[in-house]
Amino acid sequence: MAADNTSSVTEFILAGLTNQPGLQLPLFFLFLGFYMVTVVGNLGLMTLIGLNSHLHTPMYFFLFNLSFIDFSYSSTIIPKMLMSFVSKKNVISYTGCMTQLFFFCFFVVCECFILSAMAYDRYVAICKPLLYTVTMSPQVCLFLLLGVYGMSALLDIAHTGNILFLTFCADNLVNHYMCDILPLLELSCNSSYMNLLVVFTFVGFGIGVCIVTIFLSYGFILSSIFHISSTEGRSKAFRTCSSHIMTVCLFFGSGTFGYLKPPSAVPLDQGKVCSLFYTIVMPMLNPLIYSLRNKDVKLAMKKTLGRITSS
């Protein structure tokens, strides 16, 4: 660390989830278990989609990317988080901290937009079934995916750039288990109302666009479902959307609570617990939600296991 008080620090210390010694080892094994389930679940789902041609549809194209995003951003956070449970000081360099922040922001925003694209896909499948193959052609799916990653990159650059212009003085203890925006703003010695406004503006824009897209899609879906005469048809349509609705509620609920309230309204310790849901729990649950409730994925799993046992 530089000697003079106006210079930026060269490294940070991540405080971790808790400072109670008796909880460190149990939490290490708990989150290691979470991470293993996340890796196996998401890579397994990606493998199933890749190996089974009947899953090569727009819905599973987006689900493949959702699994890739979940695997990526959990891998950005959890390995470093595990270090805080087994080391006295979990040190991360300034460059490492900014890199973690960059990839965390990128993949979290990607998740937000990919869920919107999946909602649009369900809208077309239920409201315009005869035009589905034309409307959701491979070119359209690719265009939507490029939009997901492109918009995420732009918002990510805004968030990371906002933090890069800050100065960090004597205090380098980040009150979190990762390098997140609000703890770094609190730690900085020259952050201002404008920095906070940038965060709320871009987070509000990102979440706003996603939520409006999802609400409009499901508004049209509900309208179409209520016009379906048969009970079986309605039930099938609801089943098609149930996994996605569950994921959306959990992800946006925890994300909105964590970021769209002023830091004074949500203490950082409470914010840490809240962020566990969308950074660690959601990437673990998504493969389970989409596989255990999905006949196509179960069928693909049986076929793949059959190939392995017969070879």
C-alpha positions as CSV (number, residue, x, y, z in Angstrom):
1,M,0.0,0.0,0.0
2,A,1.3,3.4,-0.8
3,A,2.3,5.6,2.1
4,D,0.5,8.8,1.2
5,N,-3.1,9.0,2.0
6,T,-4.3,10.1,-1.4
7,S,-3.0,7.1,-3.3
8,S,-5.0,4.1,-4.3
9,V,-4.5,0.8,-2.4
10,T,-2.8,-2.0,-4.2
11,E,-4.8,-4.8,-2.5
12,F,-8.0,-5.4,-0.6
13,I,-9.0,-7.7,2.2
14,L,-12.3,-9.4,1.8
15,A,-14.1,-9.6,5.1
16,G,-16.1,-12.7,4.1
17,L,-19.5,-13.8,5.1
18,T,-18.9,-14.0,8.9
19,N,-16.1,-13.5,11.4
20,Q,-17.3,-16.2,13.8
21,P,-14.5,-18.8,14.0
22,G,-16.9,-21.7,14.8
23,L,-18.8,-21.2,11.6
24,Q,-15.8,-21.0,9.2
25,L,-15.3,-24.7,8.5
26,P,-19.0,-25.7,8.3
27,L,-19.6,-22.8,5.9
28,F,-16.6,-23.8,3.8
29,F,-18.0,-27.4,3.3
30,L,-21.6,-26.0,2.8
31,F,-20.6,-23.6,0.0
32,L,-18.1,-26.1,-1.5
33,G,-21.1,-28.5,-1.8
34,F,-23.2,-25.7,-3.3
35,Y,-20.4,-25.0,-5.9
36,M,-20.0,-28.7,-6.8
37,V,-23.8,-29.0,-7.4
38,T,-23.7,-25.8,-9.4
39,V,-20.8,-27.0,-11.6
40,V,-22.2,-30.6,-12.1
41,G,-25.8,-29.3,-12.7
42,N,-25.0,-26.6,-15.2
43,L,-22.3,-28.4,-17.1
44,G,-24.5,-31.5,-17.1
45,L,-27.4,-29.6,-18.5
46,M,-25.2,-28.0,-21.2
47,T,-23.9,-31.4,-22.1
48,L,-27.4,-32.9,-22.3
49,I,-28.6,-30.1,-24.6
50,G,-25.5,-30.4,-26.8
51,L,-25.7,-34.2,-27.2
52,N,-29.5,-34.6,-27.8
53,S,-30.8,-33.2,-31.1
54,H,-34.5,-33.1,-29.9
55,L,-33.3,-30.3,-27.5
56,H,-31.9,-28.2,-30.3
57,T,-34.8,-25.7,-30.1
58,P,-34.9,-22.0,-29.2
59,M,-36.0,-22.7,-25.7
60,Y,-33.1,-25.0,-25.0
61,F,-30.7,-22.7,-26.9
62,F,-31.4,-20.0,-24.3
63,L,-31.4,-22.5,-21.5
64,F,-27.9,-23.7,-22.6
65,N,-26.7,-20.0,-22.4
66,L,-28.4,-19.6,-19.0
67,S,-26.4,-22.6,-17.7
68,F,-23.2,-21.2,-19.1
69,I,-23.9,-17.8,-17.5
70,D,-24.7,-19.4,-14.1
71,F,-21.6,-21.6,-14.2
72,S,-19.4,-18.6,-15.2
73,Y,-20.5,-16.1,-12.5
74,S,-20.6,-18.6,-9.7
75,S,-17.0,-19.5,-10.7
76,T,-16.1,-15.9,-10.6
77,I,-17.2,-15.6,-6.9
78,I,-17.3,-18.9,-5.0
79,P,-13.6,-20.1,-5.3
80,K,-12.4,-16.8,-3.8
81,M,-15.2,-16.8,-1.2
82,L,-14.1,-20.3,-0.1
83,M,-10.6,-18.9,0.7
84,S,-12.1,-16.5,3.3
85,F,-13.3,-19.6,5.4
86,V,-9.8,-21.2,5.5
87,S,-7.4,-18.3,5.6
88,K,-6.8,-15.6,8.2
89,K,-6.8,-12.8,5.6
90,N,-8.5,-13.3,2.3
91,V,-6.3,-10.8,0.2
92,I,-7.2,-9.8,-3.3
93,S,-5.1,-7.5,-5.5
94,Y,-6.6,-4.2,-6.8
95,T,-6.5,-5.7,-10.3
96,G,-8.0,-8.9,-9.2
97,C,-10.8,-7.1,-7.4
98,M,-11.6,-5.0,-10.5
99,T,-11.5,-8.1,-12.7
100,Q,-13.9,-10.0,-10.3
101,L,-16.2,-7.0,-10.3
102,F,-16.1,-6.8,-14.1
103,F,-17.0,-10.4,-14.7
104,F,-19.5,-10.6,-11.8
105,C,-21.4,-7.5,-13.2
106,F,-21.2,-8.8,-16.8
107,F,-22.7,-12.3,-16.0
108,V,-25.3,-11.0,-13.6
109,V,-26.6,-8.6,-16.2
110,C,-26.4,-11.4,-18.8
111,E,-28.7,-13.5,-16.5
112,C,-31.2,-10.6,-16.4
113,F,-31.4,-10.2,-20.2
114,I,-31.3,-14.0,-21.0
115,L,-34.4,-14.4,-18.7
116,S,-36.1,-11.7,-20.7
117,A,-35.2,-13.5,-24.0
118,M,-36.6,-16.7,-22.6
119,A,-39.8,-14.9,-21.6
120,Y,-40.2,-13.6,-25.2
121,D,-39.5,-17.2,-26.5
122,R,-42.4,-18.5,-24.3
123,Y,-44.6,-15.7,-25.5
124,V,-44.1,-16.6,-29.2
125,A,-44.5,-20.4,-28.4
126,I,-47.8,-19.9,-26.6
127,C,-49.3,-16.9,-28.4
128,K,-48.1,-17.5,-31.9
129,P,-47.5,-21.3,-32.2
130,L,-48.0,-21.5,-35.9
131,L,-45.4,-18.8,-36.5
132,Y,-43.0,-20.1,-33.9
133,T,-40.4,-21.7,-36.2
134,V,-40.3,-18.5,-38.4
135,T,-40.3,-16.0,-35.6
136,M,-37.7,-17.8,-33.5
137,S,-35.5,-18.8,-36.4
138,P,-31.8,-19.5,-35.7
139,Q,-30.9,-16.0,-37.0
140,V,-33.4,-14.3,-34.6
141,C,-32.1,-16.4,-31.7
142,L,-28.5,-15.5,-32.5
143,F,-29.5,-11.8,-32.8
144,L,-31.3,-11.9,-29.4
145,L,-28.2,-13.6,-27.8
146,L,-25.9,-11.0,-29.2
147,G,-28.2,-8.4,-27.8
148,V,-28.0,-10.1,-24.4
149,Y,-24.2,-10.1,-24.3
150,G,-23.9,-6.7,-26.0
151,M,-26.2,-4.8,-23.6
152,S,-24.6,-6.6,-20.7
153,A,-21.1,-5.5,-21.8
154,L,-22.2,-1.8,-22.1
155,L,-23.8,-1.8,-18.6
156,D,-20.8,-3.6,-17.2
157,I,-18.4,-1.1,-18.6
158,A,-20.5,1.7,-17.0
159,H,-20.5,0.0,-13.6
160,T,-16.8,-1.0,-13.6
161,G,-15.7,2.4,-15.0
162,N,-17.6,4.1,-12.2
163,I,-15.5,2.2,-9.6
164,L,-12.2,2.6,-11.5
165,F,-12.4,6.4,-11.2
166,L,-12.7,6.1,-7.4
167,T,-9.7,6.5,-5.0
168,F,-9.2,4.1,-2.1
169,C,-7.1,5.5,0.7
170,A,-5.9,3.9,4.0
171,D,-8.9,1.5,4.6
172,N,-8.8,-1.6,2.4
173,L,-11.2,-3.9,4.2
174,V,-14.1,-4.7,1.9
175,N,-17.1,-5.7,4.0
176,H,-18.2,-8.5,1.7
177,Y,-17.2,-11.9,0.4
178,M,-16.6,-10.5,-3.0
179,C,-15.8,-7.2,-4.8
180,D,-19.2,-5.8,-5.2
181,I,-20.3,-2.2,-6.2
182,L,-21.9,-0.9,-3.0
183,P,-19.2,-2.1,-0.5
184,L,-16.5,-0.6,-2.8
185,L,-18.4,2.7,-3.0
186,E,-18.7,2.7,0.8
187,L,-14.9,2.0,1.1
188,S,-13.8,4.8,-1.3
189,C,-12.6,8.1,0.1
190,N,-13.9,10.2,-2.8
191,S,-17.2,8.5,-3.8
192,S,-20.1,10.9,-4.1
193,Y,-23.8,11.1,-4.6
194,M,-23.1,11.0,-8.4
195,N,-21.4,7.6,-8.2
196,L,-24.4,6.2,-6.3
197,L,-26.7,7.8,-8.8
198,V,-24.8,6.1,-11.7
199,V,-25.3,2.7,-9.9
200,F,-29.0,3.1,-9.3
201,T,-29.6,4.6,-12.8
202,F,-27.9,1.7,-14.7
203,V,-29.2,-1.0,-12.4
204,G,-32.7,0.5,-12.6
205,F,-32.4,0.7,-16.4
206,G,-31.2,-2.9,-16.7
207,I,-33.7,-4.4,-14.3
208,G,-36.5,-2.1,-15.7
209,V,-36.0,-3.2,-19.3
210,C,-35.9,-6.9,-18.3
211,I,-39.0,-6.7,-16.0
212,V,-41.0,-4.7,-18.6
213,T,-40.2,-7.3,-21.2
214,I,-41.1,-10.2,-18.9
215,F,-44.3,-8.6,-17.7
216,L,-45.5,-7.8,-21.2
217,S,-44.6,-11.3,-22.4
218,Y,-46.5,-12.9,-19.5
219,G,-49.4,-10.5,-19.8
220,F,-50.0,-11.7,-23.4
221,I,-49.3,-15.3,-22.3
222,L,-52.0,-15.1,-19.6
223,S,-54.4,-13.5,-22.0
224,S,-53.9,-16.4,-24.5
225,I,-54.1,-19.1,-21.8
226,F,-57.5,-17.7,-20.6
227,H,-58.8,-18.1,-24.2
228,I,-57.8,-21.8,-24.3
229,S,-61.0,-23.7,-24.0
230,S,-59.7,-27.1,-22.7
231,T,-58.4,-27.5,-19.1
232,E,-55.6,-29.7,-20.3
233,G,-54.4,-27.1,-22.8
234,R,-54.4,-24.4,-20.0
235,S,-52.5,-26.8,-17.7
236,K,-49.9,-27.6,-20.4
237,A,-49.3,-23.9,-21.1
238,F,-48.9,-23.1,-17.4
239,R,-46.4,-26.0,-17.0
240,T,-44.4,-24.7,-19.9
241,C,-43.9,-21.4,-18.1
242,S,-43.7,-22.5,-14.4
243,S,-40.0,-23.1,-14.3
244,H,-39.2,-19.8,-15.9
245,I,-41.6,-17.9,-13.6
246,M,-40.0,-19.5,-10.5
247,T,-36.5,-18.5,-11.7
248,V,-37.5,-14.9,-12.5
249,C,-39.2,-14.4,-9.1
250,L,-36.2,-15.6,-7.1
251,F,-33.6,-13.8,-9.2
252,F,-35.3,-10.4,-9.6
253,G,-36.7,-10.5,-6.1
254,S,-33.3,-10.8,-4.4
255,G,-31.5,-8.6,-6.9
256,T,-34.0,-5.7,-6.6
257,F,-33.9,-5.9,-2.8
258,G,-30.1,-5.8,-2.8
259,Y,-29.5,-3.0,-5.3
260,L,-32.5,-0.7,-5.6
261,K,-32.6,0.3,-2.0
262,P,-30.2,3.0,-0.6
263,P,-27.3,1.5,1.4
264,S,-28.8,3.1,4.6
265,A,-32.0,1.2,4.1
266,V,-30.2,-2.2,3.7
267,P,-27.2,-2.7,6.0
268,L,-24.3,-4.3,4.2
269,D,-24.4,-7.4,6.4
270,Q,-28.0,-7.9,5.4
271,G,-27.0,-7.1,1.8
272,K,-24.4,-9.9,1.9
273,V,-27.1,-12.5,2.9
274,C,-29.4,-11.2,0.2
275,S,-26.7,-11.4,-2.5
276,L,-26.2,-15.1,-1.6
277,F,-29.5,-15.9,-3.3
278,Y,-28.6,-14.5,-6.8
279,T,-24.8,-15.2,-6.7
280,I,-24.8,-18.7,-5.2
281,V,-28.2,-20.2,-4.6
282,M,-29.8,-19.3,-8.0
283,P,-26.9,-20.8,-10.2
284,M,-27.3,-24.0,-8.2
285,L,-31.1,-24.1,-8.3
286,N,-31.6,-23.3,-12.0
287,P,-30.5,-26.6,-13.4
288,L,-32.6,-28.4,-10.8
289,I,-35.7,-26.3,-11.6
290,Y,-35.4,-26.8,-15.3
291,S,-34.5,-30.5,-15.3
292,L,-36.7,-32.0,-12.5
293,R,-39.8,-30.3,-13.9
294,N,-39.0,-31.0,-17.6
295,K,-40.0,-34.2,-19.4
296,D,-37.7,-33.4,-22.4
297,V,-34.6,-33.0,-20.2
298,K,-35.5,-36.2,-18.2
299,L,-35.8,-38.1,-21.6
300,A,-32.5,-36.7,-22.7
301,M,-30.9,-37.8,-19.5
302,K,-32.2,-41.4,-19.9
303,K,-31.0,-41.5,-23.5
304,T,-27.6,-40.3,-22.6
305,L,-27.2,-42.7,-19.7
306,G,-28.4,-45.5,-22.0
307,R,-25.7,-44.7,-24.5
308,I,-23.0,-44.6,-21.8
309,T,-24.1,-48.0,-20.2
310,S,-24.5,-49.7,-23.6
311,S,-21.1,-48.6,-24.9
